[in-house]
Amino acid sequence: MIKHGGFPLNVFKVLFNSCVCSVTDYGSEVWGYKEYESISKIQQKAARAFLGLPKQAAIPGLLSELNWIEPRSRTQLQIIRYYRKLNKMDDQRLTKRVYLWDRKLNDSGIIKTWSSEVRDILDRNGLINIYTQNIFSLDNVSKALRQSLFKKDQNNWKSKCLPLPKLRTFNKFKDFTSDSPHIFKPLSFMQRKMLSKFRLGLLHLRIETARFIRPRIPPEERFCLICNNGEVEDESHFLLFCSKFEQKRQILFNKIPDFESFLTLDSNEKLIFLVNDPNMVKQTAKFILSLIHISEPTRPLYISYAVFCL
């Protein structure tokens, strides 16, 4: 994907599911109850590759941007599908006889078995009544279970993102219940990469890079070295206020459909609009990419120091 300059998300997702998940999830109907770090890391790597992000990207923010169901949830769905398959299987088949023995041990309280994991998955997602039914609608149960598991994944990402200083700006505009607007847009790989780095606090702005300078500089004193106006160089300053970029910023603003209404917004609302509005994300990505080329020559000292410390 990287060699060919990136793929659209729908192509990338099909390739990932067919070429990667088919291997990592093999046999997960038996072992998929627990979370395995090695499989989670593969999905994290896929997210970084698609968005073009470095390893220091905050993992919960990274996963919430891609907005794919987590591997553990995915494999638990496989367990319930196999549970339905076993219930339909002929009682004389060896696999079915092993399952009935497994269930008898569990239901009698002798030992926790695979059936107890099935029961736990259904119970934690409000579907415990399915456990007593031998035949049920797989489509309806799978849909309800997937929605429940996916919602829990999204809430988990949100709870982990909120306390992270790196995601100070991300938490202002991120909607954890929906897809990120730039994911499906026809952006070039570099445009998607730069916008993703901006959203996840990974651009080489002084609010981020000055964390690695010793003695440590407090966040409120990480002033912009591009315009030297005595303002903290964070994402809002970079996108909306740095005087060095005023000319290019005006070009971006001229592409806003309802510019008069945009002017009435406060700075936080303007930031949210520029990075979240589906009709503006491509223009914002182009703008950020053009600013990086202008500002990079002025940042060599503290960027080099940050990279060295990483």
N, C-alpha and C positions, 0 to 999 in steps of 0.2 A: 504494500500500500504506500509506504513512504517513498519507495523507489519511483513509483508512478505519480507522485504528487498528490496522493490522497484519493479516496473513493467517496461517493455519496454514502450517507449513513445506511440507507436501505441495502446497498450492495455489501457494505462492510459487515452489517449485522447478519446477513444471509451467510456470508463466508465464515464468520465467526461461529455461528450456530452449527453449520454443517461440517466445518473442518476442525474446529477446536472443541466445542461442547460435546460433539459425538465421541470424542476421545476422553475428555476429562470427566464426563458424566456416565461413562460406560459402567453398567451394573449399579448405578446409584439407587435403583429401586430397593437394593439390599442394604447398602452402606450409607445412603444419603441423608440420614437423620441429623448427623452432626455437621458442624462447620469445619472445613479443612483449609488451613491457611494457604497451602500450596495452590489450591484451585482458585481461591479468592485473589491471589497475587496474579494469576494469569488474566483474570478479568480486569484487574487494575492496570496491568500492562497494556491490554487492548485499549482501554479508555485513554491512557496516556498517548498511545500511538495515534489514535484517531484525532485527538485534540492537539497533538504536537507539544505535549507538556513534559517538563523535566521530572526527575524522580522526587524532588522536594515538594511537588504539588500535594496539597492537603487531600488525603484519600477520601474522606466523606464528601468534600466538595467536588472532587473529581468524579466520583460515582453518581452524585446527584445531577451533575451536568449531563452525563450519558443517559441516566435514568433507565437503566436496565435492571430487571429483577436480579437479586443477589443469587450466587450459586447455591447457597444452602436452601433458599426458598425454591429455586428451580428443581433441585433434587428431591425435595419433599413432595413436590407435585408428581414427580415420577413414582414415588412410593404409593401415593393414593391411586394413581392409574394402575399400578401393578396389583394393588389390593382389590380393585374392581375386577381385574383380569382373573385373579385367583378365585374369587367368589363365583365366577361364571364357569370355571374349569370343571371338567368331569371328575367326580369324586374318586375314581379308580386310578387316576394318573398319579405317579409318584410325587410330583411337585405338589399336587393338591393334598395328598396324604401327609406330607411333611408340614404343610401350612396348617392343616387341621390339628395336628399334634402340637404345633407351636401355639396355636390359639388356645387350645385346651390348657396348656401349661400356664399361659398368661391369665386366662379367665378364672382359673382355680386359685390363683394367687401363689402358685408354687415358685415362680420365677418370672422376672420381666424379660419379655422376648420381643421379637420383631413386631408382633401384634400390639404390644404396649406402646411402641413408637407410633404406630398407625393411630391408635386411640388418642395419644397425646397430641399429635398434629391436628386431628379433627376437633378435639376438645378446646385447644388454644385458639381455634379459629371459628368457634361457634357452630361447628358441624357435627357435634358428638352423636346426634341422632342417626347419622349415616353408619356409625359403627355397628349398629344392631340390624342394619338392612343388608341382606345378601345381594340384592339387585337395586341399583339406583342409577339415575341419569349421570353418566360420566361427564358430559358436556357442562351440565348445570353445576355440578359439584366442583369440577376443575375451574370453572369461571369464578365461582364464589371464593374458592380457596386461593386462587391466584390474586384476586383483588385484595383479599385480606392480608396475604403475605407481602404483596407489593406495597400496600399502605404502611405496614410495619417497617419495611425497608426504608421508605421515604421518611417516616418519623424518626427512625434511627439516624439517618444521615443528618437530619435537621438538628437533633439534640447534640450530635457530635460537632456540627459546624458552628453553632452559636458561641461557644466559649473560645474559639480559636482566633488569636489576634491577627493572623495572616488573612483571615476571611472577614475582616472588619467591614469592607465595602460590599463584599459578596452577600452577606447576610441582610443588607438593606434592600436588595432588589430581587433576591432569589425566591422563586415560587417553587417549593419542594414538591408540590402536587401535580406539576405539569412539565412538559418537555421544555428545555431551554430554547428560546426562539432562534438562535443562530445555528443549532444543530442540523436542521433540515434545509437551511438556506443554501443556495448554490455559491458558496464562498470558495475561494481558492484555499489551498492548504495553509499558506502563510497568513491569509486573512483570518481564517478560523483559529489558527494558532495564536496570533497576537490578541484577538478578542478574548480567547479563552484565558490567556495569561493575564490580561487586564482584569477579567472577572474574578479570577482566583488569586489575585494579589501577587502575581509572579513577574510583573514587569519590573525593569530595573529603575524603579522610582526610589527616591531617597527614604521614604517611609519604610521601605523594605530593605534596601541595601545597607542603610546606616545601622541596622541591627548588628552587623558584623564588625563594626568599627570599635576599637578599644582605645580609650575608655568609652563605654557605652553611651550613646547619645539618646536622651529621652525622646519619645515619639513626638512630643510637642515642639521639639527643637530641630527636627529633621527638615530644615528649610530647603527650598528649591534652589539649586545652583544654576539653573537655566535662566531664570528671569531675575533672581536676586531681589525679589520683592518682600522678603521676610515672611513668606507663607510656607506652610508645611507642604512638601511635594507628595501628596497622596493621589489616589485615582481621581477624585473630584477636581483637585487643582489642575492635574495634568490634562483632563478632558475639557474643563470649562473655563479655567481662569488664567493659566500661564500666559503671560503677555507675549512670550516668544512665538506662540503659535496662533496669534490672533487672526492673521490673514487666512490661514487654512481653516481655522474654526468657522470663520464667516462663510466659507464655501460650504461647509457641512450644514450650517444653520439654514442656508438658502434652500437646501433640499428638504427641509421640514415642511410637510403639507400645510399645517396650520401654525405658521410661525408666530402670529399674534398671541394665540393661546399658550404657546410654548414660553413666551416671555413672561407670562404671569405666574409660572411655576417657580417654586423655590429651588435652590441648587440640588437638593436631594431628589426632588421630583424630576428635574431635568436629567440627572444622571440615570435614574430609573428608566425614563422614556428612551434615552439614546441607546441603552444596552438591552432593553426588553421589548421595544416596539418592533414587531416583525417587519415593518416597512422601513425601519431605519438601521437595523443591525448591520446590513451589508455596507452602508455608507459609513457607519461608525467604525467598522473594521478597517475600511480603506483609510479613514482618517488616522486611526491609531498607527497603522502600518507606515503611513507617510511621516508621522511625527517621530517615530522611532529612528528613521533614517536621518532626520534632522538633528535630533538630540543626542544620539549615541556618541559623536565625537567629543561632546562636552563632558562625558561621564567616565573617562578612562580610569581615574584613580580609584574611586570608590567601587566601581563595578569590578575592577580587577581584584580589589581586596575582598569583595564579597565572594567572588568565584574561588579565590584562594582559600578562604575560610571554609567554604562548602566542601 
